[in-house]
């Protein structure tokens, strides 16, 4: 079917209206942190566009303006969201067609960094824990917990004593507290886990309890008594400590505290746990496990042949 010349037409003012309506529609269906983190930044790009290029009147021109002012990946993600908003508007009889359909098809996604799914070795893990104990001892339990459970930092920050069994032998991981949010929300994939605690982890939890606790209290409180401010910890303590270990040759390369999760998943698979069990305990699909973790080693052993 031949395309009409006006298929891509959408004045910027109309796109702003459609985007605002779409955001309101989506607001109740997604986590507050996702809305604040992702949707707000697309709104800011639209506001900048209104200020600097109010003359834009079609999807092709909007795409090209984005490419002039942002990276290819940022432009691609933005076009992807505008496409979804206009698809919703078309299906809601707000637009006669989707002017962004196919517009972002040829924007290539850059290859992910080699460190995106990298993990520390178990020896490096233990060196990091030991260094934290020396230079930032308050955070030793927090770092151990991340390494020993594969918990996302926002999940560990949301953990309260009401989520821990009386004998410290089981955890309920069902909530997250992303940095900057005042209220807890569901985990990233809306999955929950009853995480069994071995002797090592149970001992850690009992030591945390020894400092005094109540069921509504944080398992890992911040130093000022509120929830753990894990981005502040990463900036002030994790990053300089781990980078010093890298410079000293004790750790191969720098990775963020989030990679404690990757380290646990990789170690669990190497120890012989089934992919299904690791998937459940890490609250991530088996497809992601197979794609990014299974059979991936820092230094693969190549047989002689």
Phi, psi and omega per residue, in radians:
X1 nan 2.179 -3.128
X2 -1.146 2.553 -3.139
X3 -1.472 2.476 3.062
X4 -1.389 2.629 -3.075
X5 -1.065 -0.462 -3.046
X6 -1.694 0.277 -3.049
X7 -1.026 -0.604 -3.050
X8 -1.602 0.010 -3.051
X9 -1.165 2.209 2.972
X10 -2.813 1.856 3.105
X11 -1.014 2.576 -3.094
X12 -1.015 -0.655 3.124
X13 -1.070 -0.639 3.131
X14 -1.250 -0.673 3.097
X15 -1.082 -0.691 3.108
X16 -1.053 -0.750 3.131
X17 -1.126 -0.784 -3.136
X18 -1.111 -0.768 -3.120
X19 -1.100 -0.728 3.129
X20 -1.096 -0.738 3.129
X21 -1.165 -0.688 3.133
X22 -1.139 -0.711 3.125
X23 -1.081 -0.738 3.113
X24 -1.119 -0.666 3.109
X25 -1.124 -0.681 -3.068
X26 -1.455 -0.377 -2.988
X27 -0.930 -0.770 -3.106
X28 -1.388 -0.076 -3.052
X29 -1.852 -0.107 -3.097
X30 -2.229 2.846 3.137
X31 -1.124 2.482 3.121
X32 -0.945 -0.668 -3.130
X33 -1.152 -0.638 3.098
X34 -1.118 -0.743 3.126
X35 -1.102 -0.861 -3.107
X36 -1.141 -0.677 -3.064
X37 -1.361 -0.759 -2.984
X38 -1.740 -0.947 -3.035
X39 -1.145 -0.628 -3.131
X40 -1.131 -0.596 -3.113
X41 -1.263 -0.539 3.054
X42 -1.218 -0.623 3.071
X43 -1.098 -0.723 3.123
X44 -1.101 -0.645 3.112
X45 -1.150 -0.662 3.090
X46 -1.124 -0.719 3.132
X47 -1.111 -0.697 3.094
X48 -1.104 -0.731 3.127
X49 -1.053 -0.759 3.122
X50 -1.047 -0.662 -3.093
X51 -1.317 -0.716 -3.006
X52 -1.712 -0.396 -3.097
X53 -2.524 1.030 -3.095
X54 -1.139 -0.220 -3.110
X55 -1.368 -0.182 -3.072
X56 -1.084 2.326 -3.056
X57 -2.340 0.128 3.089
X58 -2.655 2.818 -3.013
X59 -1.121 -0.604 3.139
X60 -1.139 -0.786 3.129
X61 -1.135 -0.650 3.114
X62 -1.146 -0.764 3.083
X63 -1.023 -0.808 -3.093
X64 -1.157 -0.635 3.092
X65 -1.124 -0.738 3.108
X66 -1.051 -0.745 -3.127
X67 -1.150 -0.502 3.110
X68 -1.296 -0.454 -2.997
X69 -1.976 -0.203 -3.116
X70 -2.393 2.967 3.099
X71 -1.205 2.893 3.119
X72 -1.068 -0.725 -3.113
X73 -1.171 -0.740 3.091
X74 -1.103 -0.732 3.101
X75 -1.103 -0.746 -3.131
X76 -1.073 -0.804 -3.132
X77 -1.121 -0.674 3.141
X78 -1.149 -0.819 3.101
X79 -1.069 -0.670 3.111
X80 -1.023 -0.746 3.126
X81 -1.237 -0.697 3.090
X82 -1.116 -0.627 3.104
X83 -1.105 -0.786 3.128
X84 -1.114 -0.713 3.140
X85 -1.115 -0.755 -3.122
X86 -1.280 -0.531 3.040
X87 -1.108 -0.770 3.086
X88 -1.081 -0.736 -3.135
X89 -1.133 -0.669 3.093
X90 -1.108 -0.777 -3.137
X91 -1.239 -0.302 3.113
X92 -1.749 0.196 3.117
X93 1.092 0.525 3.057
X94 -1.667 -0.401 3.104
X95 -2.324 2.565 3.116
X96 -1.255 -0.458 3.112
X97 -2.749 3.035 3.131
X98 -1.688 1.827 -3.076
X99 -1.198 -0.292 -3.122
X100 -1.666 0.000 -3.112
X101 -1.045 2.088 3.111
X102 1.441 -0.111 -3.042
X103 -1.173 -0.609 -3.114
X104 -1.664 0.161 -3.020
X105 -1.045 -0.603 -3.032
X106 -1.729 0.190 3.049
X107 -1.481 1.957 -3.045
X108 -1.355 2.408 3.085
X109 -1.463 2.197 3.098
X110 -1.068 2.648 3.077
X111 -1.123 2.425 3.099
X112 -1.109 2.658 3.096
X113 -1.095 2.607 3.124
X114 -1.114 -0.360 -3.122
X115 -1.600 -0.005 -3.081
X116 -0.983 -0.675 -3.081
X117 -2.080 0.348 -3.090
X118 -1.319 2.725 3.138
X119 -2.276 2.701 2.955
X120 -1.319 2.689 2.958
X121 -1.305 2.899 3.134
X122 -1.151 -0.578 3.090
X123 -1.151 -0.723 3.099
X124 -1.139 -0.698 3.085
X125 -0.944 -0.845 -3.094
X126 -1.186 -0.559 3.086
X127 -1.205 -0.644 3.108
X128 -1.157 -0.781 3.113
X129 -1.029 -0.791 -3.132
X130 -1.103 -0.688 -3.138
X131 -1.201 -0.680 3.089
X132 -1.095 -0.715 3.130
X133 -1.023 -0.595 -3.105
X134 -1.415 -0.820 -2.962
X135 -1.688 -0.393 3.132
X136 -2.578 1.104 -2.971
X137 -1.035 -0.473 3.131
X138 -1.021 -0.559 -3.042
X139 -1.629 0.054 3.120
X140 -0.975 -0.852 3.118
X141 -1.057 -0.672 3.129
X142 -1.073 -0.818 -3.105
X143 -1.174 -0.723 3.086
X144 -1.029 -0.780 -3.110
X145 -1.064 -0.770 3.116
X146 -1.064 -0.784 -3.111
X147 -1.232 -0.551 -3.041
X148 -1.606 -0.131 -3.137
X149 -2.171 -0.338 -3.048
X150 1.258 0.293 -3.124
X151 -1.161 2.454 2.941
X152 -1.176 2.546 -3.138
X153 -0.957 -0.686 -3.129
X154 -1.198 -0.438 3.071
X155 -1.336 -0.731 3.109
X156 -1.132 -0.644 3.140
X157 -1.148 -0.505 -3.105
X158 -1.476 -0.165 -3.027
X159 -1.220 2.216 3.085
X160 -2.053 2.867 -3.094
X161 -1.132 -0.372 3.048
X162 -1.187 -0.241 3.093
X163 -1.624 -0.006 -3.081
X164 -1.952 2.313 3.133
X165 -1.146 2.691 -3.095
X166 -0.966 -0.565 -3.136
X167 -1.598 0.100 3.128
X168 1.071 0.509 -3.126
X169 -1.815 -0.009 3.123
X170 -2.697 2.490 3.083
X171 -2.069 2.527 2.952
X172 -1.842 1.929 3.107
X173 -1.800 1.814 -3.041
X174 -2.438 -0.072 -3.065
X175 -2.323 2.883 3.112
X176 -2.456 2.622 3.070
X177 -2.281 1.442 -3.140
X178 -1.052 2.582 -3.111
X179 -1.033 2.332 3.141
X180 1.660 -0.219 3.100
X181 -1.625 2.513 -3.127
X182 -1.628 -0.344 -3.100
X183 -2.145 2.545 3.109
X184 -1.232 2.764 3.111
X185 -2.499 -3.084 3.134
X186 -1.174 2.818 3.047
X187 -1.143 2.930 -3.027
X188 -0.906 -0.794 -3.093
X189 -1.800 0.287 -3.129
X190 1.030 0.513 3.119
X191 -1.891 2.643 3.060
X192 -2.189 2.765 -3.077
X193 -2.420 2.351 2.896
X194 -1.652 1.775 -2.973
X195 -1.633 2.016 3.128
X196 -1.281 2.451 -3.102
X197 -1.887 2.110 3.025
X198 -1.322 -3.070 -3.076
X199 -1.012 -0.772 -3.086
X200 -1.082 -0.836 -3.112
X201 -1.242 -0.688 3.111
X202 -1.083 -0.670 3.126
X203 -1.131 -0.710 3.104
X204 -1.052 -0.769 -3.122
X205 -1.161 -0.680 3.111
X206 -1.134 -0.633 3.099
X207 -1.157 -0.617 3.061
X208 -1.148 -0.681 3.130
X209 -1.132 -0.548 -3.056
X210 -1.059 -0.398 3.140
X211 -1.377 -0.055 -3.107
X212 1.804 2.325 -3.105
X213 -2.745 2.824 2.952
X214 -2.481 2.816 -2.945
X215 -1.075 -0.453 3.117
X216 -1.619 0.070 -3.119
X217 -1.526 2.750 3.127
X218 -1.271 2.430 3.046
X219 -1.200 -0.658 3.124
X220 -2.177 1.387 -3.130
X221 -1.266 2.737 3.006
X222 -1.249 2.953 -3.090
X223 -1.132 -0.383 3.125
X224 -1.679 0.114 3.044
X225 1.735 -0.311 3.096
X226 -1.457 -2.905 3.098
X227 -1.172 2.757 -3.124
X228 -1.055 2.248 3.061
X229 -1.660 1.476 -2.936
X230 -1.317 -0.413 3.067
X231 -1.259 -0.619 3.060
X232 -1.129 -0.732 3.083
X233 -1.045 -0.743 -3.117
X234 -1.111 -0.744 -3.103
X235 -1.199 -0.798 -2.989
X236 -1.503 -0.469 -3.020
X237 -2.189 -0.994 -3.054
X238 -1.002 -0.915 -3.031
X239 -1.052 -0.929 -3.127
X240 -1.130 -0.625 -3.122
X241 -1.180 -0.827 -3.114
X242 -1.196 -0.649 3.112
X243 -1.145 -0.620 3.059
X244 -1.109 -0.666 3.103
X245 -1.152 -0.626 3.093
X246 -1.138 -0.804 -3.132
X247 -1.113 -0.557 3.137
X248 -1.424 -0.099 3.129
X249 1.454 0.201 -3.124
X250 -1.557 -0.314 3.090
X251 -2.323 2.425 -3.012
X252 -1.191 -0.786 -3.140
X253 -2.725 2.765 -3.080
X254 -1.325 2.351 2.998
X255 -2.405 2.673 -3.119
X256 -1.291 2.984 3.121
X257 -1.097 -0.408 3.117
X258 -1.059 -0.466 -3.096
X259 -1.329 -0.051 2.925
X260 -1.064 -0.576 3.091
X261 -1.118 -0.814 3.121
X262 -1.094 -0.638 -3.141
X263 -1.132 -0.758 3.129
X264 -1.130 -0.788 -3.122
X265 -1.077 -0.816 3.136
X266 -1.088 -0.774 3.124
X267 -1.119 -0.672 3.123
X268 -1.111 -0.736 3.119
X269 -1.166 -0.745 3.131
X270 -1.114 -0.516 -3.126
X271 -1.402 -0.073 3.053
X272 1.778 0.107 3.074
X273 -1.171 2.571 3.134
X274 -1.249 2.664 3.103
X275 -1.048 -0.638 -3.136
X276 -1.106 -0.737 3.132
X277 -1.183 -0.736 3.122
X278 -1.126 -0.699 3.099
X279 -1.015 -0.799 -3.139
X280 -1.153 -0.835 -3.054
X281 -1.218 -0.486 -3.127
X282 -1.697 -0.090 3.124
X283 0.996 0.886 3.122
X284 -2.530 2.625 -3.045
X285 -1.213 2.701 3.068
X286 -1.116 -0.514 3.122
X287 -1.088 -0.735 3.112
X288 -1.182 -0.686 3.094
X289 -1.016 -0.865 -3.116
X290 -1.124 -0.689 -3.043
X291 -1.275 -0.665 -2.949
X292 -1.998 -0.313 -3.026
X293 -2.099 -0.814 -3.009
X294 -1.058 2.331 3.056
X295 1.085 0.384 3.101
X296 -1.929 2.038 -3.096
X297 -2.071 2.707 3.094
X298 -1.069 -0.830 3.131
X299 -2.245 1.550 -3.133
X300 -1.008 2.463 3.106
X301 -1.566 2.066 -3.101
X302 -1.740 2.121 -3.104
X303 -1.218 2.705 3.059
X304 -1.318 2.333 3.090
X305 -2.692 nan nan
